[in-house]
Amino acid sequence: MNVGIIDYGAGNLQSVLNAFHALDADAKLITSPSELDGLTHLVLPGQGEFGDCSRKLEASGMTTPVKDWIAADKPFLGICVGYQLLFEGSEESPSAQGLGIFKGQNTKFLAEDGLKIPHMGWNGVTPTQPDHPMWQGMSKEPYFYYVHSFFPKAEDPTVVACTTTYGGQTFHGAVTRNNLIATQFHPEKSQHAGLQLLKNFLAL
């Protein structure tokens, strides 16, 4: 397995790299389309503001290669804003475009008494596709680490892989389609469950 982690200046990539190295995967940071040759798996992380991440990805020259990779159904993993970018856009940056792999927009948590935004910390997920390979080797409600204020609303319910509830709001915690997995949570920061998910991704 040769894993490429896209470095486009938008995220803490070292923790993602370290997580794959902990699984003895051959993983490296890549910054240009020419480095896709020979890769078997591609990872798009992301932290920060949606529009800023979108602009940085475009400036890196990786927008079209990412779309082509996904269209070819090669193993792909989106994390946090790298998950959000797979949708059409975001309330956070109305003028910025997402990749449009999935229909839907990113929206912010609604204000609730006593609810802290961003949603930060551990939370359980409820798989909506419990037999999907991404959940192999996990409990029925695994816990993952989240840091976010926005989340995608997928228009197609069949792509939703799990839901998560924060306060009185339930959102789509991950999506999947064929060899694509994308998560709002950070598997690289989620200890056993996170490493298991990355291991399952490598098995695709």
Sequence and secondary structure as in RCSB ss.txt:
>XXXX:A:sequence
MNVGIIDYGAGNLQSVLNAFHALDADAKLITSPSELDGLTHLVLPGQGEFGDCSRKLEASGMTTPVKDWIAADKP
FLGICVGYQLLFEGSEESPSAQGLGIFKGQNTKFLAEDGLKIPHMGWNGVTPTQPDHPMWQGMSKEPYFYYVHSF
FPKAEDPTVVACTTTYGGQTFHGAVTRNNLIATQFHPEKSQHAGLQLLKNFLAL
>XXXX:A:secstr
 EEEEE SS S HHHHHHHHHHTT EEEEE SGGGGTT SEEEE   S HHHHHHHHHHTT HHHHHHHHHTT  
EEEETHHHHTTSSEETTSTT     SSSEEEEE    TT  SSEEEEEE EESSTTSGGGTTS SS EEEEEESE
EEEES GGGEEEEEEETTEEEEEEEEETTEEEESSBGGGSHHHHHHHHHHHHT 
